[in-house]
Amino acid sequence: MASIVDFRGVRVTSRTKRFPVRLLIALAGSAVALLVPGSAQAAPTPVAAPAPVSSLDLNRYLGTWNQLAAVPQYFNLVCARDTQANYALDPQGNVSVRNTCTTWSNMNNEINGTATINDRMTGAQLHVSFPGVPTQDRIDGPTNYIVTALGPDYSWALVTDPGRTSGFVLARAPMLDAEAWDRIRAEIVAAGENPCLYLTSPTTGGRSDITPLCTL
């Protein structure tokens, strides 16, 4: 609701200059890692979407989340640090989404959207839309945001999508302890994703590096 953070919406602006070589190398490595060798004639085997948590208490989920790690996405490239998502109920009963971050030129970047719940049984599968963003401007649509794991006290969350092309580690605090990171890496694997594709997100008061989660 993942520029998360969530999610898929921070615009790359003309202020974006160039990015550290280490980030570009990491992005290239991520792209290579997604290539799966196999026969060109072989039909793809359908893969079930990651399972959502059994129940999401929306009232507890609302508020501000820090992005502490993510699978790199094009809309996140403008963000240098302090990527956050803020969720609140809107008058229509949907969830308003406000994603913010600090850019490489030390400017604030913000985009606003709406999330609608697609799964009334668990409340953990949503469609997030951002007006004016191609392919993401419909307020109703297929699920593109799945809360697949949660800290028992809602101190952290793991979010992905049905195709596992995105992934976000969100937390209330700007940092997590080693035990929480161990649990999150295990949940990433359980969701059918690779922790090495998740890179840490620089956060004031937390980590300042960009490092694959599998190396922490």
N, CA, C and O of each residue as an XYZ file, in Angstrom:
864
protein
N       0.851     -1.133      0.000
C       0.000      0.000      0.000
C       0.839      1.118      0.000
O       0.358      2.251      0.000
N       4.632     -1.188      0.173
C       6.129     -1.576     -0.691
C       6.286     -1.091     -0.737
O       7.348     -0.836     -1.305
N       6.684      5.640     -3.245
C       7.570      4.452     -3.561
C       7.796      3.519     -2.456
O       8.986      3.277     -2.257
N       6.714      2.762     -1.459
C       7.116      1.575     -1.017
C       6.931      0.986     -2.171
O       6.971      0.351     -3.224
N       6.629      1.838     -0.956
C       6.668      1.128      0.109
C       5.523      1.110     -0.227
O       4.657      1.896      0.155
N       5.401      0.271     -0.928
C       4.693     -0.420     -1.582
C       4.936      0.002     -1.788
O       6.113     -0.340     -1.906
N       4.758      1.542     -2.320
C       4.713      0.375     -3.009
C       4.953      0.631     -4.402
O       6.099      0.994     -4.667
N       4.246      0.541     -5.232
C       4.513      0.611     -6.615
C       4.095      1.951     -7.073
O       3.245      2.009     -7.961
N       4.565      2.986     -6.599
C       3.981      4.187     -7.019
C       4.833      5.387     -6.956
O       4.412      6.410     -7.496
N       5.991      5.395     -6.360
C       6.751      6.632     -6.302
C       7.283      6.948     -7.687
O       7.931      6.111     -8.316
N       7.015      8.129     -8.150
C       7.439      8.497     -9.500
C       8.931      8.790     -9.543
O       9.491      9.363     -8.608
N       9.555      8.399    -10.619
C      10.933      8.795    -10.864
C      10.881     10.168    -11.516
O      10.304     10.308    -12.594
N      11.461     11.172    -10.900
C      11.326     12.538    -11.365
C      12.598     13.010    -12.023
O      13.602     12.300    -12.073
N      12.529     14.235    -12.531
C      13.697     14.811    -13.191
C      14.805     15.101    -12.213
O      15.939     15.362    -12.615
N      14.484     15.059    -10.890
C      15.527     15.293     -9.899
C      16.436     14.096     -9.761
O      17.537     14.196     -9.219
N      15.961     12.937    -10.266
C      16.777     11.745    -10.134
C      18.025     11.883    -10.996
O      17.920     12.106    -12.202
N      19.192     11.755    -10.400
C      20.443     11.891    -11.137
C      21.005     10.510    -11.422
O      20.574      9.836    -12.358
N      21.957     10.096    -10.621
C      22.524      8.772    -10.815
C      22.600      8.090     -9.474
O      22.529      8.736     -8.429
N      22.743      6.793     -9.510
C      22.670      6.002     -8.305
C      24.009      5.359     -8.033
O      24.799      5.163     -8.956
N      24.284      5.023     -6.763
C      25.553      4.380     -6.445
C      25.754      3.125     -7.267
O      24.806      2.392     -7.547
N      26.992      2.886     -7.651
C      27.302      1.720     -8.476
C      26.861      0.447     -7.776
O      26.375     -0.484     -8.418
N      27.029      0.403     -6.449
C      26.679     -0.838     -5.748
C      25.191     -1.147     -5.870
O      24.808     -2.316     -5.912
N      24.340     -0.108     -5.929
C      22.917     -0.357     -6.089
C      22.609     -0.870     -7.476
O      21.809     -1.792     -7.637
N      23.237     -0.280     -8.483
C      22.999     -0.742     -9.851
C      23.479     -2.161    -10.047
O      22.844     -2.948    -10.749
N      24.619     -2.495     -9.420
C      25.120     -3.872     -9.502
C      24.136     -4.823     -8.845
O      23.875     -5.914     -9.351
N      23.590     -4.395     -7.704
C      22.625     -5.253     -7.005
C      21.383     -5.458     -7.848
O      20.839     -6.561     -7.899
N      20.929     -4.396     -8.515
C      19.755     -4.518     -9.369
C      20.026     -5.462    -10.530
O      19.179     -6.282    -10.885
N      21.197     -5.343    -11.111
C      21.545     -6.233    -12.216
C      21.595     -7.672    -11.743
O      21.145     -8.581    -12.441
N      22.146     -7.876    -10.552
C      22.214     -9.224    -10.007
C      20.835     -9.798     -9.757
O      20.599    -10.989     -9.960
N      19.916     -8.934     -9.309
C      18.552     -9.384     -9.075
C      17.909     -9.825    -10.375
O      17.218    -10.842    -10.418
N      18.137     -9.057    -11.441
C      17.537     -9.413    -12.723
C      18.072    -10.742    -13.221
O      17.316    -11.567    -13.735
N      19.380    -10.954    -13.069
C      19.972    -12.221    -13.510
C      19.418    -13.369    -12.696
O      19.143    -14.444    -13.229
N      19.255    -13.142    -11.404
C      18.795    -14.219    -10.531
C      17.386    -14.666    -10.890
O      16.999    -15.797    -10.594
N      16.609    -13.780    -11.531
C      15.245    -14.133    -11.876
C      15.152    -14.957    -13.154
O      14.082    -15.476    -13.472
N      16.247    -15.086    -13.890
C      16.232    -15.875    -15.111
C      16.333    -17.350    -14.769
O      17.281    -17.778    -14.111
N      15.365    -18.120    -15.211
C      15.342    -19.546    -14.903
C      15.604    -20.333    -16.177
O      14.802    -20.266    -17.108
N      16.713    -21.083    -16.247
C      16.993    -21.845    -17.458
C      15.978    -22.954    -17.673
O      15.446    -23.518    -16.717
N      15.718    -23.256    -18.922
C      14.792    -24.341    -19.214
C      14.469    -24.366    -20.694
O      14.911    -23.497    -21.445
N      13.727    -25.323    -21.100
C      13.373    -25.463    -22.507
C      12.409    -24.377    -22.926
O      11.475    -24.047    -22.195
N      12.639    -23.816    -24.115
C      11.751    -22.778    -24.633
C      10.379    -23.352    -24.952
O       9.386    -22.624    -24.986
N      10.325    -24.686    -25.190
C       9.048    -25.303    -25.529
C       8.255    -25.710    -24.297
O       7.070    -26.028    -24.398
N       8.902    -25.703    -23.129
C       8.212    -26.189    -21.933
C       7.159    -25.188    -21.494
O       7.428    -23.989    -21.415
N       5.956    -25.679    -21.206
C       4.891    -24.811    -20.715
C       5.164    -24.460    -19.265
O       5.566    -25.330    -18.492
N       4.957    -23.203    -18.873
C       5.197    -22.813    -17.484
C       4.238    -23.522    -16.537
O       3.058    -23.694    -16.843
N       4.746    -23.921    -15.414
C       3.926    -24.579    -14.399
C       3.278    -23.528    -13.517
O       3.980    -22.722    -12.906
N       1.948    -23.518    -13.438
C       1.285    -22.529    -12.594
C       1.770    -22.630    -11.153
O       1.905    -23.723    -10.604
N       2.028    -21.479    -10.554
C       2.489    -21.443     -9.172
C       1.464    -20.675     -8.348
O       1.046    -19.579     -8.719
N       1.067    -21.260     -7.234
C       0.085    -20.605     -6.375
C       0.671    -19.332     -5.789
O       1.868    -19.254     -5.510
N      -0.177    -18.345     -5.607
C       0.256    -17.088     -5.004
C       0.642    -17.320     -3.553
O       0.150    -18.259     -2.927
N       1.520    -16.477     -3.005
C       1.870    -16.598     -1.585
C       0.618    -16.517     -0.716
O      -0.299    -15.749     -1.005
N       0.590    -17.297      0.325
C      -0.572    -17.309      1.215
C      -0.585    -16.065      2.101
O       0.455    -15.672      2.628
N      -1.750    -15.445      2.268
C      -1.836    -14.313      3.189
C      -1.858    -14.805      4.634
O      -2.078    -15.988      4.893
N      -1.631    -13.899      5.559
C      -1.796    -14.257      6.963
C      -3.252    -14.644      7.181
O      -4.124    -14.228      6.418
N      -3.519    -15.424      8.197
C      -4.874    -15.940      8.407
C      -5.877    -14.847      8.740
O      -7.063    -14.974      8.433
N      -5.405    -13.774      9.366
C      -6.313    -12.677      9.712
C      -5.506    -11.403      9.931
O      -4.530    -11.399     10.681
N      -5.919    -10.323      9.271
C      -5.266     -9.033      9.429
C      -6.221     -8.080     10.132
O      -7.313     -7.806      9.633
N      -5.811     -7.577     11.288
C      -6.588     -6.579     12.010
C      -6.244     -5.223     11.400
O      -5.185     -4.663     11.680
N      -7.133     -4.702     10.572
C      -6.838     -3.483      9.837
C      -6.539     -2.309     10.761
O      -5.644     -1.511     10.484
N      -7.275     -2.202     11.843
C      -7.049     -1.087     12.756
C      -5.630     -1.108     13.331
O      -5.022     -0.056     13.523
N      -5.107     -2.301     13.605
C      -3.741     -2.401     14.107
C      -2.709     -2.171     12.999
O      -1.581     -1.756     13.267
N      -3.104     -2.442     11.766
C      -2.177     -2.307     10.643
C      -2.042     -0.859     10.172
O      -1.019     -0.487      9.597
N      -3.059     -0.051     10.411
C      -3.007      1.341      9.993
C      -1.878      2.076     10.699
O      -1.385      1.634     11.737
N      -1.473      3.214     10.116
C      -0.410      4.000     10.718
C       0.822      4.035      9.825
O       0.749      3.764      8.626
N       1.942      4.370     10.428
C       3.181      4.559      9.679
C       4.089      3.348      9.767
O       4.298      2.787     10.843
N       4.627      2.951      8.615
C       5.573      1.851      8.514
C       6.855      2.342      7.838
O       6.812      3.128      6.892
N       7.984      1.869      8.339
C       9.272      2.116      7.705
C       9.623      0.942      6.793
O       9.457     -0.214      7.182
N      10.101      1.226      5.599
C      10.604      0.161      4.735
C      12.046     -0.128      5.128
O      12.922      0.723      4.979
N      12.286     -1.338      5.632
C      13.632     -1.709      6.056
C      14.362     -2.567      5.030
O      15.585     -2.694      5.078
N      13.615     -3.152      4.106
C      14.221     -3.932      3.019
C      13.178     -4.107      1.930
O      11.976     -4.032      2.185
N      13.655     -4.343      0.700
C      12.726     -4.520     -0.410
C      13.430     -5.164     -1.584
O      14.645     -5.046     -1.741
N      12.646     -5.851     -2.413
C      13.134     -6.280     -3.717
C      13.132     -5.027     -4.588
O      12.083     -4.395     -4.714
N      14.251     -4.636     -5.195
C      14.313     -3.376     -5.949
C      13.234     -3.288     -7.023
O      12.999     -4.231     -7.778
N      12.588     -2.133     -7.068
C      11.565     -1.834     -8.062
C      11.907     -0.504     -8.729
O      12.547      0.351     -8.116
N      11.486     -0.325     -9.974
C      11.841      0.901    -10.707
C      11.368      2.154     -9.988
O      12.040      3.185    -10.028
N      10.220      2.073     -9.334
C       9.677      3.268     -8.698
C      10.393      3.611     -7.401
O      10.198      4.698     -6.858
N      11.216      2.701     -6.898
C      11.978      2.969     -5.682
C      13.338      3.604     -5.970
O      14.006      4.070     -5.047
N      13.754      3.629     -7.228
C      15.103      4.089     -7.539
C      15.357      5.529     -7.132
O      16.497      5.906     -6.859
N      14.307      6.338     -7.088
C      14.463      7.732     -6.696
C      14.754      7.885     -5.211
O      15.241      8.927     -4.774
N      14.454      6.841     -4.430
C      14.553      6.927     -2.967
C      15.939      6.548     -2.464
O      16.434      5.455     -2.740
N      16.557      7.458     -1.727
C      17.862      7.188     -1.138
C      17.743      6.650      0.281
O      18.545      5.813      0.695
N      16.747      7.123      1.032
C      16.609      6.698      2.426
C      15.230      7.085      2.961
O      14.470      7.823      2.334
N      14.949      6.555      4.138
C      13.735      6.899      4.887
C      12.458      6.735      4.067
O      11.632      7.644      3.991
N      12.314      5.571      3.463
C      11.090      5.251      2.730
C      10.026      4.795      3.716
O      10.251      3.884      4.512
N       8.870      5.434      3.655
C       7.790      5.130      4.592
C       6.454      5.010      3.863
O       6.257      5.562      2.781
N       5.544      4.267      4.497
C       4.165      4.198      4.037
C       3.265      4.540      5.219
O       3.477      4.060      6.333
N       2.278      5.358      4.968
C       1.304      5.697      6.001
C      -0.078      5.308      5.515
O      -0.505      5.731      4.441
N      -0.777      4.504      6.302
C      -2.095      4.007      5.950
C      -3.139      4.555      6.922
O      -2.913      4.590      8.131
N      -4.285      4.983      6.382
C      -5.381      5.491      7.204
C      -6.696      5.181      6.509
O      -6.722      4.988      5.293
N      -7.780      5.132      7.256
C      -9.096      4.918      6.656
C      -9.560      6.195      5.980
O      -9.384      7.288      6.516
N     -10.157      6.054      4.792
C     -10.710      7.220      4.120
C     -12.231      7.238      4.295
O     -12.789      6.270      4.813
N     -12.910      8.293      3.885
C     -14.361      8.388      4.101
C     -15.173      7.288      3.426
O     -16.294      6.996      3.843
N     -14.608      6.675      2.378
C     -15.320      5.600      1.679
C     -15.116      4.239      2.338
O     -15.687      3.244      1.891
N     -14.321      4.188      3.377
C     -14.065      2.918      4.044
C     -12.901      2.152      3.459
O     -12.625      1.029      3.880
N     -12.208      2.746      2.485
C     -10.997      2.146      1.951
C      -9.794      2.650      2.746
O      -9.953      3.351      3.746
N      -8.603      2.292      2.301
C      -7.382      2.697      2.991
C      -6.645      3.723      2.142
O      -6.273      3.443      1.002
N      -6.437      4.914      2.701
C      -5.621      5.903      1.993
C      -4.151      5.539      2.185
O      -3.736      5.101      3.258
N      -3.382      5.729      1.128
C      -1.967      5.356      1.122
C      -1.133      6.605      0.835
O      -1.371      7.305     -0.149
N      -0.171      6.874      1.688
C       0.761      7.972      1.427
C       2.178      7.444      1.566
O       2.622      7.122      2.669
N       2.882      7.356      0.456
C       4.253      6.857      0.440
C       5.212      8.031      0.319
O       5.021      8.907     -0.524
N       6.243      8.052      1.158
C       7.218      9.141      1.134
C       8.630      8.575      1.229
O       8.839      7.455      1.695
N       9.595      9.374      0.775
C      10.999      9.022      0.950
C      11.850     10.257      0.720
O      11.357     11.279      0.242
N      13.126     10.163      1.061
C      14.102     11.207      0.774
C      14.905     10.771     -0.435
O      15.428      9.657     -0.472
N      15.005     11.656     -1.432
C      15.672     11.304     -2.684
C      17.177     11.470     -2.564
O      17.690     11.933     -1.545
N      17.883     11.078     -3.637
C      19.340     11.197     -3.676
C      19.783     12.652     -3.664
O      20.917     12.950     -3.288
N      18.904     13.562     -4.072
C      19.231     14.982     -4.030
C      18.705     15.641     -2.754
O      18.610     16.865     -2.662
N      18.362     14.793     -1.764
C      17.929     15.256     -0.445
C      16.607     16.021     -0.502
O      16.382     16.942      0.284
N      15.746     15.640     -1.425
C      14.419     16.225     -1.541
C      13.386     15.219     -1.041
O      13.645     14.017     -0.988
N      12.215     15.733     -0.677
C      11.138     14.843     -0.272
C      10.347     14.397     -1.498
O      10.052     15.202     -2.381
N      10.005     13.109     -1.547
C       9.186     12.571     -2.628
C       7.948     11.929     -2.006
O       8.049     11.211     -1.011
N       6.795     12.185     -2.588
C       5.539     11.694     -2.005
C       4.569     11.325     -3.102
O       4.506     11.983     -4.140
N       3.816     10.270     -2.867
C       2.736      9.896     -3.775
C       1.598      9.337     -2.935
O       1.829      8.684     -1.917
N       0.368      9.597     -3.365
C      -0.810      9.178     -2.620
C      -1.679      8.245     -3.451
O      -1.828      8.419     -4.661
N      -2.241      7.264     -2.786
C      -3.071      6.296     -3.477
C      -4.164      5.749     -2.573
O      -4.441      6.290     -1.502
N      -4.782      4.655     -3.034
C      -5.881      4.027     -2.305
C      -5.719      2.521     -2.343
O      -5.340      1.954     -3.368
N      -6.005      1.882     -1.231
C      -5.982      0.420     -1.173
C      -7.393     -0.082     -0.833
O      -8.055      0.432      0.069
N      -7.825     -1.089     -1.574
C      -9.114     -1.711     -1.314
C      -8.903     -3.180     -0.993
O      -8.067     -3.847     -1.604
N      -9.656     -3.672     -0.042
C      -9.517     -5.060      0.400
C     -10.224     -5.991     -0.579
O     -11.417     -5.833     -0.837
N      -9.491     -6.963     -1.125
C     -10.057     -7.943     -2.057
C     -10.438     -9.249     -1.380
O     -11.174    -10.055     -1.950
N      -9.949     -9.459     -0.183
C     -10.141    -10.728      0.514
C     -10.784    -10.443      1.863
O     -10.097    -10.131      2.836
N     -12.098    -10.552      1.913
C     -12.813    -10.227      3.139
C     -12.654    -11.302      4.209
O     -12.957    -11.062      5.378
N     -12.185    -12.475      3.821
C     -12.015    -13.542      4.808
C     -10.807    -13.262      5.703
O     -10.897    -13.378      6.925
N      -9.669    -12.892      5.090
C      -8.472    -12.622      5.890
C      -8.197    -11.129      6.039
O      -7.558    -10.709      7.004
N      -8.675    -10.327      5.090
C      -8.390     -8.897      5.105
C      -6.959     -8.568      4.716
O      -6.541     -7.414      4.818
N      -6.195     -9.573      4.268
C      -4.760     -9.405      4.048
C      -4.362     -9.366      2.579
O      -3.171     -9.357      2.267
N      -5.346     -9.343      1.661
C      -5.043     -9.239      0.241
C      -5.769     -8.001     -0.305
O      -6.991     -7.886     -0.206
N      -4.987     -7.081     -0.884
C      -5.546     -5.808     -1.295
C      -5.112     -5.425     -2.703
O      -4.149     -5.966     -3.247
N      -5.847     -4.481     -3.275
C      -5.432     -3.850     -4.526
C      -5.075     -2.409     -4.219
O      -5.890     -1.664     -3.675
N      -3.857     -2.014     -4.567
C      -3.383     -0.654     -4.325
C      -3.313      0.087     -5.650
O      -2.763     -0.426     -6.624
N      -3.870      1.294     -5.689
C      -3.880      2.085     -6.914
C      -3.319      3.472     -6.639
O      -3.433      4.007     -5.537
N      -2.702      4.044     -7.689
C      -2.145      5.392     -7.611
C      -2.625      6.181     -8.827
O      -2.259      5.843     -9.952
N      -3.436      7.224     -8.630
C      -3.942      8.015     -9.755
C      -2.795      8.568    -10.613
O      -1.809      9.102    -10.106
N      -2.964      8.419    -11.921
C      -1.980      8.963    -12.846
C      -0.815      8.048    -13.135
O       0.010      8.354    -13.996
N      -0.725      6.917    -12.427
C       0.355      5.965    -12.681
C      -0.163      4.892    -13.637
O      -1.122      4.196    -13.301
N       0.440      4.736    -14.814
C      -0.047      3.752    -15.790
C      -0.165      2.362    -15.187
O       0.727      1.901    -14.474
N      -1.274      1.706    -15.481
C      -1.628      0.346    -15.036
C      -1.963      0.288    -13.549
O      -2.325     -0.776    -13.046
N      -1.852      1.397    -12.842
C      -2.141      1.383    -11.407
C      -3.137      2.471    -11.011
O      -3.202      2.859     -9.844
N      -3.909      2.964    -11.975
C      -4.783      4.081    -11.678
C      -6.234      3.678    -11.444
O      -7.076      4.540    -11.190
N      -6.546      2.371    -11.527
C      -7.903      1.908    -11.234
C      -8.040      1.635     -9.742
O      -7.207      0.952     -9.148
N      -9.103      2.176     -9.141
C      -9.266      1.987     -7.706
C      -9.666      0.554     -7.387
O      -9.440      0.084     -6.272
N     -10.255     -0.143     -8.346
C     -10.560     -1.556     -8.153
C      -9.731     -2.362     -9.148
O      -9.479     -1.905    -10.263
N      -9.320     -3.523     -8.760
C      -8.496     -4.341     -9.633
C      -8.014     -5.577     -8.898
O      -8.389     -5.804     -7.748
N      -7.182     -6.383     -9.557
C      -6.705     -7.621     -8.940
C      -5.758     -7.331     -7.775
O      -5.177     -6.250     -7.680
N      -5.622     -8.288     -6.922
C      -4.719     -8.187     -5.768
C      -3.290     -7.932     -6.220
O      -2.770     -8.636     -7.085
N      -2.660     -6.928     -5.635
C      -1.238     -6.686     -5.887
C      -0.476     -6.416     -4.593
O       0.668     -5.962     -4.618
N      -1.121     -6.700     -3.465
C      -0.522     -6.452     -2.154
C      -1.009     -7.543     -1.207
O      -2.185     -7.586     -0.844
N      -0.091     -8.424     -0.812
C      -0.440     -9.526      0.091
C       0.413     -9.415      1.347
O       1.642     -9.422      1.274
N      -0.235     -9.314      2.484
C       0.491     -9.377      3.755
C       0.663    -10.859      4.068
O      -0.282    -11.534      4.473
N       1.873    -11.350      3.875
C       2.105    -12.798      3.986
C       2.698    -13.208      5.322
O       2.741    -14.397      5.638
N       3.159    -12.235      6.119
C       3.666    -12.549      7.457
C       3.610    -11.283      8.302
O       3.745    -10.169      7.795
N       3.406    -11.482      9.609
C       3.295    -10.366     10.543
C       3.977    -10.716     11.848
O       3.902    -11.857     12.306
N       4.641     -9.742     12.450
C       5.120     -9.931     13.805
C       3.919    -10.072     14.719
O       2.896     -9.434     14.472
N       3.999    -10.880     15.763
C       2.834    -11.095     16.644
C       2.307     -9.814     17.272
O       1.131     -9.737     17.627
N       3.163     -8.809     17.414
C       2.754     -7.528     17.975
C       2.594     -6.452     16.903
O       2.534     -5.262     17.212
N       2.526     -6.876     15.649
C       2.407     -5.960     14.513
C       3.581     -4.976     14.466
O       3.423     -3.828     14.053
N       4.740     -5.433     14.886
C       5.931     -4.582     14.841
C       6.623     -4.666     13.485
O       7.422     -3.791     13.151
N       6.332     -5.704     12.697
C       6.888     -5.828     11.355
C       5.910     -6.590     10.467
O       5.030     -7.301     10.952
N       6.083     -6.428      9.168
C       5.219     -7.104      8.208
C       6.016     -7.440      6.956
O       6.939     -6.718      6.577
N       5.649     -8.538      6.326
C       6.234     -8.935      5.045
C       5.137     -8.860      3.991
O       4.084     -9.482      4.132
N       5.393     -8.092      2.932
C       4.389     -7.860      1.898
C       4.956     -8.271      0.547
O       6.116     -7.990      0.243
N       4.140     -8.934     -0.261
C       4.548     -9.294     -1.618
C       3.323     -9.232     -2.521
O       2.316     -8.623     -2.157
N       3.398     -9.855     -3.692
C       2.284     -9.848     -4.636
C       2.101    -11.267     -5.182
O       2.958    -12.120     -4.953
N       1.011    -11.537     -5.893
C       0.758    -12.904     -6.360
C       1.878    -13.493     -7.210
O       2.123    -14.697     -7.140
N       2.564    -12.678     -8.012
C       3.633    -13.182     -8.865
C       5.009    -13.159     -8.227
O       5.994    -13.551     -8.853
N       5.084    -12.700     -6.977
C       6.358    -12.619     -6.242
C       7.390    -11.730     -6.952
O       8.593    -11.967     -6.840
N       6.928    -10.722     -7.672
C       7.858     -9.811     -8.333
C       8.257     -8.651     -7.435
O       9.173     -7.896     -7.762
N       7.580     -8.507     -6.318
C       7.914     -7.457     -5.366
C       8.003     -8.056     -3.973
O       7.535     -9.168     -3.729
N       8.598     -7.316     -3.081
C       8.688     -7.759     -1.697
C       9.123     -6.588     -0.826
O      10.018     -5.830     -1.199
N       8.493     -6.444      0.328
C       8.796     -5.341      1.219
C       8.784     -5.816      2.665
O       7.860     -6.502      3.102
N       9.820     -5.441      3.394
C       9.864     -5.671      4.838
C       9.557     -4.329      5.483
O      10.324     -3.375      5.349
N       8.441     -4.261      6.176
C       7.998     -3.034      6.824
C       8.090     -3.200      8.332
O       7.896     -4.298      8.852
N       8.382     -2.125      9.027
C       8.480     -2.189     10.491
C       8.055     -0.856     11.085
O       8.188      0.189     10.449
N       7.545     -0.902     12.300
C       7.150      0.327     12.978
C       8.382      1.141     13.378
O       8.383      2.368     13.283
N       9.416      0.454     13.821
C      10.647      1.112     14.249
C      11.633      1.178     13.086
O      11.467      0.451     12.107
N      12.649      2.024     13.167
C      13.625      2.120     12.072
C      14.628      0.977     12.042
O      15.463      0.922     11.139
N      14.571      0.066     13.002
C      15.491     -1.068     13.001
C      14.850     -2.254     13.709
O      13.914     -2.102     14.493
N      15.384     -3.452     13.409
C      14.916     -4.692     14.028
C      16.104     -5.431     14.613
O      17.240     -5.237     14.180
N      15.839     -6.284     15.602
C      16.936     -7.051     16.188
C      17.205     -8.304     15.359
O      16.457     -8.621     14.435
N      18.284     -9.012     15.702
C      18.717    -10.183     14.927
C      17.648    -11.270     14.913
O      17.455    -11.938     13.897
N      16.955    -11.451     16.029
C      15.923    -12.493     16.103
C      14.791    -12.208     15.115
O      14.303    -13.117     14.443
N      14.376    -10.941     15.029
C      13.314    -10.582     14.088
C      13.761    -10.792     12.650
O      12.977    -11.275     11.834
N      15.003    -10.443     12.317
C      15.509    -10.643     10.955
C      15.563    -12.130     10.613
O      15.269    -12.514      9.481
N      15.932    -12.963     11.573
C      15.946    -14.413     11.328
C      14.547    -14.898     10.978
O      14.369    -15.682     10.045
N      13.561    -14.433     11.725
C      12.178    -14.831     11.472
C      11.719    -14.324     10.104
O      11.048    -15.051      9.371
N      12.068    -13.108      9.761
C      11.648    -12.531      8.476
C      12.269    -13.292      7.317
O      11.591    -13.577      6.330
N      13.552    -13.625      7.423
C      14.186    -14.399      6.337
C      13.494    -15.747      6.166
O      13.303    -16.212      5.043
N      13.124    -16.369      7.271
C      12.422    -17.648      7.188
C      11.053    -17.471      6.519
O      10.626    -18.326      5.742
N      10.376    -16.380      6.817
C       9.064    -16.120      6.214
C       9.189    -15.807      4.727
O       8.308    -16.162      3.944
N      10.271    -15.149      4.333
C      10.499    -14.880      2.909
C      10.640    -16.195      2.152
O      10.054    -16.369      1.083
N      11.414    -17.113      2.706
C      11.584    -18.432      2.092
C      10.253    -19.172      2.057
O       9.914    -19.796      1.052
N       9.498    -19.103      3.151
C       8.206    -19.784      3.213
C       7.229    -19.241      2.174
O       6.344    -19.960      1.712
N       7.392    -17.967      1.809
C       6.526    -17.351      0.794
C       6.988    -17.674     -0.623
O       6.372    -17.228     -1.591
N       8.074    -18.452     -0.754
C       8.566    -18.838     -2.071
C       9.473    -17.814     -2.706
O       9.629    -17.792     -3.927
N      10.084    -16.949     -1.881
C      10.986    -15.927     -2.395
C      12.401    -16.157     -1.890
O      12.638    -16.979     -1.005
N      13.339    -15.411     -2.473
C      14.754    -15.545     -2.147
C      15.211    -14.348     -1.321
O      15.147    -13.221     -1.812
N      15.671    -14.547     -0.083
C      16.124    -13.420      0.738
C      17.258    -12.632      0.100
O      17.444    -11.455      0.410
N      18.024    -13.269     -0.794
C      19.140    -12.564     -1.436
C      18.653    -11.467     -2.387
O      19.421    -10.567     -2.724
N      17.388    -11.528     -2.824
C      16.851    -10.503     -3.705
C      16.361     -9.283     -2.927
O      16.100     -8.234     -3.517
N      16.238     -9.416     -1.623
C      15.826     -8.289     -0.782
C      17.066     -7.501     -0.369
O      18.020     -8.073      0.157
N      17.053     -6.186     -0.607
C      18.148     -5.324     -0.196
C      17.682     -4.429      0.946
O      16.554     -3.935      0.929
N      18.539     -4.220      1.929
C      18.192     -3.342      3.037
C      17.992     -1.913      2.525
O      18.620     -1.494      1.552
N      17.113     -1.183      3.192
C      16.789      0.191      2.823
C      17.344      1.140      3.875
O      16.954      1.047      5.039
N      18.245      2.053      3.505
C      18.801      2.993      4.494
C      17.704      3.765      5.218
O      16.783      4.299      4.601
N      17.828      3.808      6.544
C      16.821      4.445      7.385
C      17.500      5.208      8.508
O      18.385      4.674      9.177
N      17.100      6.435      8.717
C      17.637      7.216      9.819
C      17.308      6.524     11.142
O      16.145      6.244     11.430
N      18.329      6.255     11.934
C      18.127      5.529     13.179
C      18.256      4.029     13.021
O      18.155      3.282     13.994
N      18.481      3.587     11.788
C      18.632      2.156     11.514
C      19.857      1.909     10.665
O      20.879      2.573     10.834
N      19.764      0.954      9.747
C      20.893      0.626      8.881
C      21.104      1.720      7.848
O      20.153      2.354      7.389
N      22.361      1.932      7.490
C      22.691      2.946      6.496
C      23.221      2.330      5.202
O      23.553      3.046      4.258
N      23.300      0.984      5.164
C      23.869      0.301      4.005
C      22.777     -0.300      3.127
O      21.608     -0.352      3.509
N      23.184     -0.752      1.946
C      22.297     -1.473      1.030
C      22.908     -2.860      0.859
O      23.887     -3.032      0.133
N      22.321     -3.844      1.534
C      22.922     -5.175      1.641
C      21.867     -6.257      1.447
O      20.771     -6.121      1.992
N      22.141     -7.327      0.697
C      21.193     -8.431      0.579
C      20.892     -9.047      1.939
O      21.797     -9.232      2.752
N      19.633     -9.364      2.189
C      19.249     -9.916      3.488
C      19.931    -11.245      3.783
O      20.151    -11.586      4.945
N      20.267    -11.997      2.737
C      20.865    -13.315      2.974
C      22.283    -13.196      3.527
O      22.854    -14.193      3.970
N      22.856    -12.006      3.510
C      24.225    -11.846      4.004
C      24.268    -11.233      5.402
O      25.349    -11.096      5.976
N      23.116    -10.863      5.959
C      23.099    -10.267      7.286
C      23.404    -11.291      8.365
O      23.430    -10.953      9.548
